[in-house]
Amino acid sequence: MPKKIIIMCSLIIFGTIFISFIKNKTKEIEKQILILNKENEELIIKLKNEKLENDYLSSPEIIKELAKKFLPKDYVEMNKSQFKYLND
C-alpha cells in the first residue's frame, strides 16, 4: 500500500512539473509568434507604401516632370513606334 501511494505521489509531482514546463514553452512560442506577426504586418504596410510610391513615380506625367528637371535640355522624347527591334 505505501508503494502505491509513493508511486502515485511521484507521478502527480512529475506530471505537475511536466505540465508547467510545457506551459512555459508554449507561452514563449506564442510570444515569438506575436512578434513575428507584428513584423509581418509592418513589412506588409511597407510593401504597400513602396508599391504606391513606385506607381506614382513610374507614371508618365511624373517621369516627364523628372526628365525636364534632371535631364539635359537636348533630351528628345521618343514614342514606342520609333524603336526598331533587331529580330524584326
N, CA, C and O atoms as a GROMACS GRO file, in nm:
protein
  352
    1MET      N    1   0.079  -0.120   0.000
    1MET     CA    2   0.000   0.000   0.000
    1MET      C    3   0.085   0.128   0.000
    1MET      O    4   0.056   0.219  -0.078
    2PRO      N    5   0.188   0.139   0.084
    2PRO     CA    6   0.271   0.260   0.081
    2PRO      C    7   0.344   0.276  -0.053
    2PRO      O    8   0.370   0.388  -0.095
    3LYS      N    9   0.378   0.164  -0.120
    3LYS     CA   10   0.445   0.176  -0.251
    3LYS      C   11   0.353   0.242  -0.351
    3LYS      O   12   0.396   0.324  -0.432
    4LYS      N   13   0.225   0.207  -0.346
    4LYS     CA   14   0.128   0.266  -0.440
    4LYS      C   15   0.114   0.416  -0.414
    4LYS      O   16   0.104   0.495  -0.508
    5ILE      N   17   0.113   0.454  -0.289
    5ILE     CA   18   0.100   0.596  -0.254
    5ILE      C   19   0.224   0.673  -0.299
    5ILE      O   20   0.212   0.784  -0.352
    6ILE      N   21   0.340   0.616  -0.278
    6ILE     CA   22   0.465   0.681  -0.321
    6ILE      C   23   0.468   0.694  -0.473
    6ILE      O   24   0.507   0.798  -0.525
    7ILE      N   25   0.428   0.589  -0.543
    7ILE     CA   26   0.426   0.593  -0.690
    7ILE      C   27   0.326   0.697  -0.738
    7ILE      O   28   0.357   0.775  -0.828
    8MET      N   29   0.205   0.701  -0.679
    8MET     CA   30   0.105   0.798  -0.720
    8MET      C   31   0.151   0.942  -0.692
    8MET      O   32   0.132   1.030  -0.775
    9CYS      N   33   0.210   0.965  -0.576
    9CYS     CA   34   0.260   1.098  -0.543
    9CYS      C   35   0.372   1.141  -0.638
    9CYS      O   36   0.376   1.255  -0.683
   10SER      N   37   0.461   1.049  -0.668
   10SER     CA   38   0.571   1.084  -0.759
   10SER      C   39   0.517   1.109  -0.899
   10SER      O   40   0.567   1.198  -0.969
   11LEU      N   41   0.417   1.034  -0.943
   11LEU     CA   42   0.356   1.059  -1.074
   11LEU      C   43   0.286   1.195  -1.078
   11LEU      O   44   0.295   1.267  -1.177
   12ILE      N   45   0.218   1.228  -0.971
   12ILE     CA   46   0.150   1.358  -0.966
   12ILE      C   47   0.252   1.472  -0.967
   12ILE      O   48   0.233   1.571  -1.038
   13ILE      N   49   0.359   1.458  -0.890
   13ILE     CA   50   0.463   1.562  -0.887
   13ILE      C   51   0.531   1.572  -1.024
   13ILE      O   52   0.552   1.683  -1.074
   14PHE      N   53   0.564   1.459  -1.083
   14PHE     CA   54   0.627   1.461  -1.216
   14PHE      C   55   0.532   1.521  -1.319
   14PHE      O   56   0.574   1.600  -1.404
   15GLY      N   57   0.405   1.485  -1.313
   15GLY     CA   58   0.306   1.539  -1.407
   15GLY      C   59   0.291   1.689  -1.393
   15GLY      O   60   0.281   1.759  -1.494
   16THR      N   61   0.289   1.739  -1.271
   16THR     CA   62   0.276   1.884  -1.249
   16THR      C   63   0.398   1.958  -1.304
   16THR      O   64   0.384   2.062  -1.368
   17ILE      N   65   0.514   1.904  -1.278
   17ILE     CA   66   0.636   1.968  -1.328
   17ILE      C   67   0.638   1.965  -1.480
   17ILE      O   68   0.673   2.065  -1.544
   18PHE      N   69   0.600   1.854  -1.539
   18PHE     CA   70   0.598   1.840  -1.685
   18PHE      C   71   0.498   1.936  -1.748
   18PHE      O   72   0.528   2.000  -1.848
   19ILE      N   73   0.379   1.948  -1.689
   19ILE     CA   74   0.276   2.038  -1.741
   19ILE      C   75   0.321   2.183  -1.731
   19ILE      O   76   0.300   2.260  -1.825
   20SER      N   77   0.382   2.222  -1.620
   20SER     CA   78   0.429   2.361  -1.606
   20SER      C   79   0.541   2.391  -1.706
   20SER      O   80   0.548   2.501  -1.760
   21PHE      N   81   0.627   2.294  -1.729
   21PHE     CA   82   0.733   2.311  -1.829
   21PHE      C   83   0.673   2.333  -1.967
   21PHE      O   84   0.717   2.421  -2.041
   22ILE      N   85   0.574   2.252  -2.003
   22ILE     CA   86   0.510   2.264  -2.135
   22ILE      C   87   0.438   2.398  -2.147
   22ILE      O   88   0.443   2.462  -2.253
   23LYS      N   89   0.372   2.442  -2.041
   23LYS     CA   90   0.302   2.570  -2.045
   23LYS      C   91   0.400   2.685  -2.068
   23LYS      O   92   0.373   2.775  -2.147
   24ASN      N   93   0.513   2.681  -2.000
   24ASN     CA   94   0.613   2.787  -2.017
   24ASN      C   95   0.667   2.790  -2.160
   24ASN      O   96   0.687   2.896  -2.218
   25LYS      N   97   0.691   2.671  -2.215
   25LYS     CA   98   0.741   2.665  -2.353
   25LYS      C   99   0.638   2.718  -2.451
   25LYS      O  100   0.673   2.791  -2.544
   26THR      N  101   0.511   2.684  -2.431
   26THR     CA  102   0.408   2.733  -2.523
   26THR      C  103   0.390   2.883  -2.511
   26THR      O  104   0.363   2.950  -2.611
   27LYS      N  105   0.405   2.939  -2.390
   27LYS     CA  106   0.398   3.085  -2.374
   27LYS      C  107   0.510   3.153  -2.451
   27LYS      O  108   0.488   3.255  -2.515
   28GLU      N  109   0.630   3.097  -2.445
   28GLU     CA  110   0.743   3.154  -2.518
   28GLU      C  111   0.719   3.147  -2.668
   28GLU      O  112   0.748   3.242  -2.741
   29ILE      N  113   0.665   3.036  -2.714
   29ILE     CA  114   0.638   3.021  -2.857
   29ILE      C  115   0.529   3.118  -2.901
   29ILE      O  116   0.538   3.176  -3.010
   30GLU      N  117   0.426   3.137  -2.818
   30GLU     CA  118   0.320   3.233  -2.851
   30GLU      C  119   0.375   3.375  -2.859
   30GLU      O  120   0.334   3.452  -2.946
   31LYS      N  121   0.466   3.410  -2.769
   31LYS     CA  122   0.528   3.543  -2.773
   31LYS      C  123   0.607   3.562  -2.903
   31LYS      O  124   0.601   3.667  -2.965
   32GLN      N  125   0.680   3.458  -2.942
   32GLN     CA  126   0.756   3.465  -3.067
   32GLN      C  127   0.663   3.478  -3.186
   32GLN      O  128   0.692   3.552  -3.280
   33ILE      N  129   0.552   3.407  -3.184
   33ILE     CA  130   0.454   3.415  -3.294
   33ILE      C  131   0.396   3.556  -3.302
   33ILE      O  132   0.382   3.611  -3.412
   34LEU      N  133   0.363   3.615  -3.187
   34LEU     CA  134   0.309   3.751  -3.187
   34LEU      C  135   0.411   3.851  -3.242
   34LEU      O  136   0.375   3.941  -3.318
   35ILE      N  137   0.536   3.835  -3.203
   35ILE     CA  138   0.642   3.924  -3.254
   35ILE      C  139   0.655   3.910  -3.406
   35ILE      O  140   0.666   4.009  -3.478
   36LEU      N  141   0.655   3.786  -3.454
   36LEU     CA  142   0.669   3.763  -3.598
   36LEU      C  143   0.548   3.815  -3.674
   36LEU      O  144   0.562   3.869  -3.784
   37ASN      N  145   0.429   3.800  -3.618
   37ASN     CA  146   0.309   3.853  -3.683
   37ASN      C  147   0.314   4.005  -3.692
   37ASN      O  148   0.276   4.063  -3.793
   38LYS      N  149   0.362   4.069  -3.586
   38LYS     CA  150   0.374   4.215  -3.587
   38LYS      C  151   0.476   4.260  -3.692
   38LYS      O  152   0.450   4.355  -3.766
   39GLU      N  153   0.589   4.192  -3.699
   39GLU     CA  154   0.690   4.225  -3.801
   39GLU      C  155   0.633   4.204  -3.940
   39GLU      O  156   0.659   4.283  -4.031
   40ASN      N  157   0.557   4.097  -3.957
   40ASN     CA  158   0.497   4.067  -4.086
   40ASN      C  159   0.399   4.177  -4.128
   40ASN      O  160   0.399   4.219  -4.244
   41GLU      N  161   0.316   4.224  -4.035
   41GLU     CA  162   0.222   4.332  -4.065
   41GLU      C  163   0.297   4.460  -4.102
   41GLU      O  164   0.257   4.531  -4.194
   42GLU      N  165   0.406   4.489  -4.031
   42GLU     CA  166   0.484   4.608  -4.063
   42GLU      C  167   0.546   4.598  -4.202
   42GLU      O  168   0.549   4.696  -4.277
   43LEU      N  169   0.594   4.479  -4.237
   43LEU     CA  170   0.652   4.460  -4.370
   43LEU      C  171   0.546   4.470  -4.479
   43LEU      O  172   0.574   4.522  -4.587
   44ILE      N  173   0.426   4.423  -4.452
   44ILE     CA  174   0.318   4.434  -4.550
   44ILE      C  175   0.283   4.580  -4.573
   44ILE      O  176   0.261   4.622  -4.687
   45ILE      N  177   0.277   4.658  -4.465
   45ILE     CA  178   0.249   4.801  -4.478
   45ILE      C  179   0.359   4.871  -4.558
   45ILE      O  180   0.331   4.954  -4.644
   46LYS      N  181   0.485   4.837  -4.528
   46LYS     CA  182   0.596   4.896  -4.603
   46LYS      C  183   0.589   4.859  -4.751
   46LYS      O  184   0.616   4.942  -4.838
   47LEU      N  185   0.554   4.734  -4.779
   47LEU     CA  186   0.544   4.689  -4.918
   47LEU      C  187   0.434   4.766  -4.991
   47LEU      O  188   0.454   4.806  -5.105
   48LYS      N  189   0.320   4.786  -4.926
   48LYS     CA  190   0.212   4.862  -4.989
   48LYS      C  191   0.256   5.005  -5.017
   48LYS      O  192   0.226   5.060  -5.123
   49ASN      N  193   0.327   5.066  -4.922
   49ASN     CA  194   0.376   5.202  -4.943
   49ASN      C  195   0.476   5.209  -5.057
   49ASN      O  196   0.474   5.302  -5.137
   50GLU      N  197   0.564   5.109  -5.065
   50GLU     CA  198   0.662   5.106  -5.174
   50GLU      C  199   0.594   5.088  -5.309
   50GLU      O  200   0.635   5.149  -5.408
   51LYS      N  201   0.490   5.005  -5.313
   51LYS     CA  202   0.416   4.987  -5.438
   51LYS      C  203   0.347   5.116  -5.480
   51LYS      O  204   0.348   5.152  -5.598
   52LEU      N  205   0.288   5.186  -5.383
   52LEU     CA  206   0.225   5.314  -5.414
   52LEU      C  207   0.327   5.415  -5.466
   52LEU      O  208   0.302   5.486  -5.564
   53GLU      N  209   0.441   5.420  -5.401
   53GLU     CA  210   0.546   5.513  -5.445
   53GLU      C  211   0.595   5.476  -5.585
   53GLU      O  212   0.618   5.564  -5.668
   54ASN      N  213   0.611   5.347  -5.610
   54ASN     CA  214   0.655   5.303  -5.742
   54ASN      C  215   0.551   5.338  -5.849
   54ASN      O  216   0.587   5.384  -5.958
   55ASP      N  217   0.424   5.316  -5.818
   55ASP     CA  218   0.319   5.351  -5.914
   55ASP      C  219   0.318   5.500  -5.943
   55ASP      O  220   0.301   5.543  -6.057
   56TYR      N  221   0.337   5.579  -5.837
   56TYR     CA  222   0.339   5.724  -5.854
   56TYR      C  223   0.459   5.768  -5.938
   56TYR      O  224   0.446   5.846  -6.032
   57LEU      N  225   0.577   5.716  -5.902
   57LEU     CA  226   0.698   5.761  -5.972
   57LEU      C  227   0.708   5.708  -6.114
   57LEU      O  228   0.775   5.768  -6.198
   58SER      N  229   0.642   5.597  -6.143
   58SER     CA  230   0.652   5.542  -6.278
   58SER      C  231   0.539   5.590  -6.370
   58SER      O  232   0.529   5.546  -6.484
   59SER      N  233   0.455   5.679  -6.320
   59SER     CA  234   0.351   5.733  -6.408
   59SER      C  235   0.415   5.824  -6.512
   59SER      O  236   0.513   5.892  -6.482
   60PRO      N  237   0.362   5.825  -6.634
   60PRO     CA  238   0.425   5.904  -6.742
   60PRO      C  239   0.437   6.053  -6.711
   60PRO      O  240   0.536   6.116  -6.748
   61GLU      N  241   0.338   6.109  -6.644
   61GLU     CA  242   0.344   6.253  -6.614
   61GLU      C  243   0.461   6.285  -6.521
   61GLU      O  244   0.532   6.383  -6.542
   62ILE      N  245   0.479   6.203  -6.420
   62ILE     CA  246   0.588   6.226  -6.324
   62ILE      C  247   0.723   6.205  -6.392
   62ILE      O  248   0.818   6.278  -6.367
   63ILE      N  249   0.731   6.103  -6.478
   63ILE     CA  250   0.857   6.078  -6.550
   63ILE      C  251   0.892   6.197  -6.638
   63ILE      O  252   1.009   6.236  -6.646
   64LYS      N  253   0.793   6.255  -6.704
   64LYS     CA  254   0.819   6.373  -6.787
   64LYS      C  255   0.867   6.490  -6.703
   64LYS      O  256   0.960   6.561  -6.742
   65GLU      N  257   0.804   6.511  -6.587
   65GLU     CA  258   0.847   6.620  -6.498
   65GLU      C  259   0.990   6.598  -6.450
   65GLU      O  260   1.070   6.691  -6.448
   66LEU      N  261   1.020   6.475  -6.410
   66LEU     CA  262   1.155   6.446  -6.363
   66LEU      C  263   1.257   6.458  -6.475
   66LEU      O  264   1.370   6.502  -6.453
   67ALA      N  265   1.217   6.419  -6.597
   67ALA     CA  266   1.307   6.433  -6.711
   67ALA      C  267   1.337   6.579  -6.739
   67ALA      O  268   1.452   6.616  -6.765
   68LYS      N  269   1.235   6.663  -6.733
   68LYS     CA  270   1.257   6.807  -6.755
   68LYS      C  271   1.348   6.866  -6.646
   68LYS      O  272   1.428   6.955  -6.672
   69LYS      N  273   1.332   6.814  -6.525
   69LYS     CA  274   1.407   6.870  -6.414
   69LYS      C  275   1.553   6.824  -6.411
   69LYS      O  276   1.643   6.903  -6.381
   70PHE      N  277   1.576   6.694  -6.443
   70PHE     CA  278   1.710   6.639  -6.422
   70PHE      C  279   1.787   6.606  -6.550
   70PHE      O  280   1.910   6.593  -6.544
   71LEU      N  281   1.722   6.591  -6.662
   71LEU     CA  282   1.793   6.557  -6.786
   71LEU      C  283   1.834   6.683  -6.860
   71LEU      O  284   1.776   6.790  -6.839
   72PRO      N  285   1.932   6.671  -6.946
   72PRO     CA  286   1.978   6.790  -7.019
   72PRO      C  287   1.869   6.844  -7.112
   72PRO      O  288   1.772   6.775  -7.143
   73LYS      N  289   1.888   6.968  -7.156
   73LYS     CA  290   1.787   7.036  -7.240
   73LYS      C  291   1.772   6.971  -7.376
   73LYS      O  292   1.666   6.981  -7.437
   74ASP      N  293   1.876   6.903  -7.427
   74ASP     CA  294   1.868   6.842  -7.559
   74ASP      C  295   1.807   6.702  -7.554
   74ASP      O  296   1.823   6.625  -7.649
   75TYR      N  297   1.740   6.669  -7.448
   75TYR     CA  298   1.673   6.540  -7.434
   75TYR      C  299   1.556   6.533  -7.531
   75TYR      O  300   1.475   6.625  -7.538
   76VAL      N  301   1.548   6.423  -7.605
   76VAL     CA  302   1.441   6.405  -7.702
   76VAL      C  303   1.353   6.290  -7.656
   76VAL      O  304   1.400   6.181  -7.625
   77GLU      N  305   1.224   6.318  -7.654
   77GLU     CA  306   1.128   6.214  -7.614
   77GLU      C  307   1.093   6.130  -7.736
   77GLU      O  308   1.069   6.184  -7.844
   78MET      N  309   1.092   5.999  -7.718
   78MET     CA  310   1.061   5.909  -7.830
   78MET      C  311   0.936   5.828  -7.799
   78MET      O  312   0.908   5.795  -7.684
   79ASN      N  313   0.862   5.797  -7.903
   79ASN     CA  314   0.746   5.710  -7.889
   79ASN      C  315   0.788   5.566  -7.909
   79ASN      O  316   0.897   5.538  -7.960
   80LYS      N  317   0.703   5.476  -7.869
   80LYS     CA  318   0.733   5.335  -7.883
   80LYS      C  319   0.744   5.294  -8.030
   80LYS      O  320   0.819   5.203  -8.064
   81SER      N  321   0.671   5.361  -8.116
   81SER     CA  322   0.673   5.327  -8.259
   81SER      C  323   0.806   5.365  -8.325
   81SER      O  324   0.836   5.316  -8.434
   82GLN      N  325   0.884   5.450  -8.261
   82GLN     CA  326   1.010   5.493  -8.319
   82GLN      C  327   1.124   5.394  -8.295
   82GLN      O  328   1.232   5.408  -8.353
   83PHE      N  329   1.102   5.295  -8.211
   83PHE     CA  330   1.206   5.197  -8.182
   83PHE      C  331   1.204   5.087  -8.288
   83PHE      O  332   1.099   5.042  -8.333
   84LYS      N  333   1.324   5.046  -8.327
   84LYS     CA  334   1.338   4.933  -8.420
   84LYS      C  335   1.394   4.816  -8.344
   84LYS      O  336   1.490   4.829  -8.268
   85TYR      N  337   1.334   4.702  -8.364
   85TYR     CA  338   1.377   4.582  -8.294
   85TYR      C  339   1.466   4.498  -8.384
   85TYR      O  340   1.442   4.491  -8.505
   86LEU      N  341   1.566   4.435  -8.328
   86LEU     CA  342   1.663   4.361  -8.406
   86LEU      C  343   1.605   4.232  -8.467
   86LEU      O  344   1.650   4.189  -8.573
   87ASN      N  345   1.510   4.172  -8.404
   87ASN     CA  346   1.461   4.044  -8.455
   87ASN      C  347   1.340   4.061  -8.547
   87ASN      O  348   1.272   3.962  -8.576
   88ASP      N  349   1.311   4.182  -8.594
   88ASP     CA  350   1.202   4.203  -8.692
   88ASP      C  351   1.251   4.187  -8.833
   88ASP      O  352   1.173   4.201  -8.928
   0.00000   0.00000   0.00000
